[in-house]
Amino acid sequence: MKDLDTMTVSKVGRSTLPRWWRKSSGLSKGGLVEVRPMRDGKNSILLTPKLAKRRGAIGLLELFSNCPAPILPPERHHFPFK
């Protein structure tokens, strides 16, 4: 058995997950959920919402804002003219 699997929650919400849980976890418009077995003898699973990764310039800016040290801009290189 795998330790981790993924499941998609539809935006219509036709799955068996309650509406209050989808709203509180940010999945009211749908998204991905990590599914992990609990191994408690009752065949239970643990569902953890996966945050959508932001792409493009906004995602890059978000990654840079999480850096512990400031990122300085590089110095300009002046090329000789012909």
Contacts in CASP RR format, 6 or more apart in sequence:
PFRMAT RR
TARGET T0000
AUTHOR 0000-0000-0000
METHOD contacts of the structure
MODEL  1
MKDLDTMTVSKVGRSTLPRWWRKSSGLSKGGLVEVRPMRDGKNSILLTPK
LAKRRGAIGLLELFSNCPAPILPPERHHFPFK
1 37 0 8 1.000
3 36 0 8 1.000
3 37 0 8 1.000
4 34 0 8 1.000
4 35 0 8 1.000
4 36 0 8 1.000
5 34 0 8 1.000
5 35 0 8 1.000
5 36 0 8 1.000
6 32 0 8 1.000
6 33 0 8 1.000
6 34 0 8 1.000
6 35 0 8 1.000
6 50 0 8 1.000
7 32 0 8 1.000
7 33 0 8 1.000
7 35 0 8 1.000
7 47 0 8 1.000
8 30 0 8 1.000
8 31 0 8 1.000
8 32 0 8 1.000
8 33 0 8 1.000
9 15 0 8 1.000
9 17 0 8 1.000
9 22 0 8 1.000
9 27 0 8 1.000
9 30 0 8 1.000
9 31 0 8 1.000
9 32 0 8 1.000
9 33 0 8 1.000
10 30 0 8 1.000
11 28 0 8 1.000
11 29 0 8 1.000
11 30 0 8 1.000
11 31 0 8 1.000
13 19 0 8 1.000
13 22 0 8 1.000
13 30 0 8 1.000
17 27 0 8 1.000
17 47 0 8 1.000
19 28 0 8 1.000
21 27 0 8 1.000
22 28 0 8 1.000
22 30 0 8 1.000
25 49 0 8 1.000
26 49 0 8 1.000
27 33 0 8 1.000
27 49 0 8 1.000
31 49 0 8 1.000
31 50 0 8 1.000
31 52 0 8 1.000
32 49 0 8 1.000
32 50 0 8 1.000
32 52 0 8 1.000
33 47 0 8 1.000
33 48 0 8 1.000
33 49 0 8 1.000
33 50 0 8 1.000
34 47 0 8 1.000
34 48 0 8 1.000
34 49 0 8 1.000
34 50 0 8 1.000
35 45 0 8 1.000
35 46 0 8 1.000
35 47 0 8 1.000
36 45 0 8 1.000
36 46 0 8 1.000
36 48 0 8 1.000
37 43 0 8 1.000
37 44 0 8 1.000
37 45 0 8 1.000
37 46 0 8 1.000
38 44 0 8 1.000
38 45 0 8 1.000
38 46 0 8 1.000
53 59 0 8 1.000
54 62 0 8 1.000
64 71 0 8 1.000
END
